Every structure is written in C-alpha cells, then in structure tokens.
Amino acid sequence: MTAVLTLLVVVGISLLITRIATVALVSTGLSKEAARFQARSAFSGSGFTTSEAESVVNHPVRRRIIMLLMLLGNAGFVTVVSSLILTFVNVHGAFEWAPRLALLLGGLSALWFTARSRFVERLLNELIVRALRRWTTIDVGDYAGLLHLAGDYRVVQLAVDPGDWMEGHSLAELGLSEEGLLVLGIERPGCAYQGATRGGARLLAGDTLIVYGRTDAIDDLDRRPAGPQGDAAHQRAIAKEEQVEDAEERALEEAQG
C-alpha cells in the first residue's frame, strides 16, 4: 500500500508543478492555452517544436521555468515508474492485487477530478499568483482580464496576404482605429518586431498584425476584400463603430445616474 500512496503523491505533486508553471508562464504574457501546453510538454519531456516554443526559448524568464520543469519531469518520471513497479511486485493472489489496484484507480480518479475542478483551479491560481508576487520577480499580471478578453474583445494575429486590402498601405491610410481596432505590433519575417506601431508603418505581404478590438470588427477586417469593395466595407465598419461608441456612452451616462 505504501507504494500506491507514494505513486499517488508523486502524480499529485506533478499536477501541482505543472499548474504552478502554467500560472508563471501566463504571468510573462503567454496565453493560458499556450502556457498549459508548453508546461506539460516540458514536464513530460515531449519536446514539441512550435512557434510558441520559440517564444518561450527567446524569453529569459520563460526559459528558466521550462528548464526547471524539464529537470523535475525527468526525476518525476523515474519515481513514478519505480513506484508503479514496487506497487505490484511480489504480489500473490487477487486478495493482494485487488485492494492496491482499487486504491490506485480511485486515487488517480480523485486527482483527475480535482485537476478538472474550476473551483480548485481558481483557488490554486490565486494562491500561486500571490506566492509568485511575494517570492519571485516575475511580472504577474492578468492581461486577459485587463484587456477584457473574456467578453467581446480579443487579441488576434492577422496575416497580410498578397493582394490583401491592407497590403501596401500605412496604418494611417487604413484608419483601423476609426473602426475601433488597435494595432499592438507588426511581425515581419527576418525583421525585428515592431511594437506600439505608429501611423507611418506600411504593411507588406507576409506581415502579421497583432490586433486588439471587438471580435466582430476583427472578423470583418479578416474577411475584407481588396479594392473598392474593401473601401466600402471600411466605411461601413466606421459607421458601426460610431454606433457602438454612442451606445457605450449612453450606457455609461445611465450608470452614472
């Protein structure tokens, strides 16, 4: 029975480690989904190679987190295997197998349901964030909450394709801010990332825009055709944004009494 309990403790600690690492990676600005994927990949030693992995490797804080996960993961795997062997070695008969197997399956099920619990997730995240703020220098910030990404607003990457409505125009000429869209940065192959871009930045085919705004406005821009049809869609988007702003102002005035 001791080996079974040891195995369950190891699995529980592994889940806690990946949760802490996920929160730490999110605190550096990585999305929650990407942070969870990278944390589990590093801890399990899967070693997936993606563009997200490059952003982790190129970031000094994220790189230290991933390196620590890799070390802990290798040690944890050996412990799990050894505990599993000790659990069922030298066991004779169903009367010895059954209780250990039941305890193992029951414990793993309890850990799985605990890991899937939203209440436990919120509680752990709050405790982890407090600990990170107190004992580390990681910039812990709820960027998703700060930008209200859970509602109608989001941050997305939009590719500028050849013949796109945005290709060859500067940000000032496009007037995306009039549609309620904010360009946070431009990624260009082979060039340094352009953050907090100004209106004179000209877009080329192959560029990737990091855009913040309402979901419907971003979707409209992503589907916009080139030429006069795109210009007409731009004017409609401006008119729609003015209506949204008027509605928001009225709601604010009503809330203020």
RAFEN-V282362 format. One record per backbone hydrogen bond with DSSP energy under -0.5 kcal/mol. NH is the residue of the N-H (numbers start at 0). CO is the residue of the C=O. E is the energy in kcal/mol with one decimal. If there is no record, write none. Layout:
# RAFEN-V282362
NH | CO | E
NH | CO | E
This chain:
# RAFEN-V282362
4 | 0 | -2.4
5 | 1 | -2.4
6 | 2 | -2.3
7 | 3 | -2.3
8 | 4 | -2.4
9 | 5 | -2.3
10 | 6 | -2.4
11 | 7 | -2.6
12 | 8 | -2.6
13 | 9 | -2.3
14 | 10 | -2.3
15 | 11 | -2.1
16 | 12 | -2.6
17 | 13 | -2.3
18 | 14 | -1.9
19 | 15 | -2.5
20 | 16 | -2.5
21 | 17 | -2.2
22 | 18 | -2.3
23 | 19 | -2.4
24 | 20 | -2.5
25 | 21 | -2.5
26 | 22 | -1.9
27 | 23 | -0.6
27 | 24 | -1.0
28 | 25 | -1.8
29 | 24 | -1.6
34 | 30 | -2.8
35 | 31 | -2.4
36 | 32 | -2.2
37 | 33 | -2.7
38 | 34 | -2.5
39 | 35 | -2.3
40 | 36 | -2.3
41 | 37 | -2.5
42 | 38 | -2.4
43 | 39 | -2.2
44 | 40 | -1.0
45 | 40 | -1.7
46 | 40 | -0.7
49 | 47 | -0.7
53 | 49 | -1.4
54 | 50 | -1.6
55 | 51 | -1.4
56 | 52 | -2.5
57 | 53 | -2.2
58 | 55 | -1.0
59 | 57 | -0.6
62 | 58 | -2.7
63 | 59 | -1.7
64 | 60 | -1.9
65 | 61 | -2.5
66 | 62 | -2.3
67 | 63 | -2.1
68 | 64 | -2.1
69 | 65 | -2.3
70 | 66 | -1.9
71 | 67 | -2.6
72 | 68 | -2.9
73 | 69 | -2.0
74 | 70 | -1.8
75 | 71 | -2.5
76 | 72 | -2.3
77 | 73 | -1.5
78 | 74 | -1.8
79 | 75 | -2.6
80 | 76 | -2.4
81 | 77 | -2.4
82 | 78 | -2.6
83 | 79 | -2.5
84 | 80 | -2.2
85 | 81 | -2.4
86 | 82 | -1.6
87 | 83 | -1.0
87 | 84 | -0.6
88 | 84 | -1.3
90 | 87 | -0.9
95 | 92 | -0.9
96 | 92 | -1.8
97 | 93 | -3.0
99 | 95 | -1.0
100 | 96 | -2.8
101 | 97 | -2.8
102 | 98 | -2.5
103 | 99 | -2.4
104 | 100 | -2.8
105 | 101 | -2.8
106 | 102 | -2.5
107 | 103 | -2.5
108 | 104 | -2.3
109 | 105 | -2.3
110 | 106 | -2.3
111 | 107 | -2.3
112 | 108 | -2.5
113 | 109 | -2.2
114 | 110 | -2.5
115 | 111 | -1.5
116 | 112 | -0.7
116 | 113 | -0.8
120 | 116 | -2.0
121 | 117 | -2.6
122 | 118 | -2.3
123 | 119 | -3.0
124 | 120 | -2.7
125 | 121 | -2.1
126 | 122 | -2.1
127 | 123 | -3.1
128 | 124 | -2.7
129 | 125 | -2.0
130 | 126 | -2.2
131 | 127 | -2.8
132 | 128 | -2.4
133 | 129 | -1.7
134 | 130 | -2.8
135 | 131 | -1.6
139 | 137 | -1.4
140 | 138 | -0.8
142 | 140 | -1.7
145 | 141 | -2.6
146 | 142 | -2.1
147 | 144 | -0.9
148 | 143 | -2.8
150 | 147 | -1.4
152 | 147 | -0.9
153 | 212 | -2.2
155 | 210 | -2.3
157 | 155 | -0.5
157 | 208 | -2.7
159 | 206 | -2.9
160 | 158 | -0.8
163 | 160 | -2.2
164 | 223 | -0.6
166 | 163 | -0.7
167 | 202 | -2.8
168 | 165 | -1.7
170 | 200 | -1.9
171 | 198 | -2.9
173 | 169 | -2.0
174 | 170 | -2.0
175 | 170 | -0.6
177 | 174 | -1.0
178 | 175 | -1.3
179 | 176 | -1.4
180 | 175 | -2.0
181 | 211 | -2.8
183 | 181 | -0.8
183 | 209 | -3.1
184 | 209 | -1.1
185 | 193 | -2.5
186 | 207 | -2.9
187 | 185 | -0.5
190 | 187 | -2.3
193 | 185 | -2.6
194 | 192 | -0.8
195 | 183 | -2.3
200 | 197 | -1.5
202 | 168 | -2.6
205 | 159 | -3.3
206 | 203 | -2.1
207 | 186 | -2.3
208 | 157 | -3.3
209 | 184 | -2.5
210 | 155 | -2.6
210 | 208 | -0.7
211 | 181 | -2.9
212 | 153 | -1.8
214 | 151 | -2.9
217 | 213 | -2.2
218 | 214 | -2.4
219 | 215 | -2.1
220 | 216 | -2.0
221 | 217 | -2.3
222 | 218 | -1.6
223 | 220 | -0.9
228 | 225 | -0.5
229 | 226 | -0.6
230 | 226 | -1.9
231 | 227 | -2.5
232 | 228 | -2.1
233 | 229 | -2.1
234 | 230 | -1.9
235 | 231 | -2.1
236 | 232 | -2.2
237 | 233 | -1.9
238 | 234 | -2.1
239 | 235 | -2.3
240 | 236 | -2.2
241 | 237 | -2.1
242 | 238 | -1.7
243 | 239 | -2.2
244 | 240 | -2.6
245 | 241 | -2.2
246 | 242 | -2.3
247 | 243 | -2.4
248 | 244 | -2.4
249 | 245 | -2.3
250 | 246 | -2.2
251 | 247 | -2.1
252 | 248 | -2.3
253 | 249 | -2.3
254 | 250 | -2.0
255 | 251 | -1.7
256 | 253 | -1.0
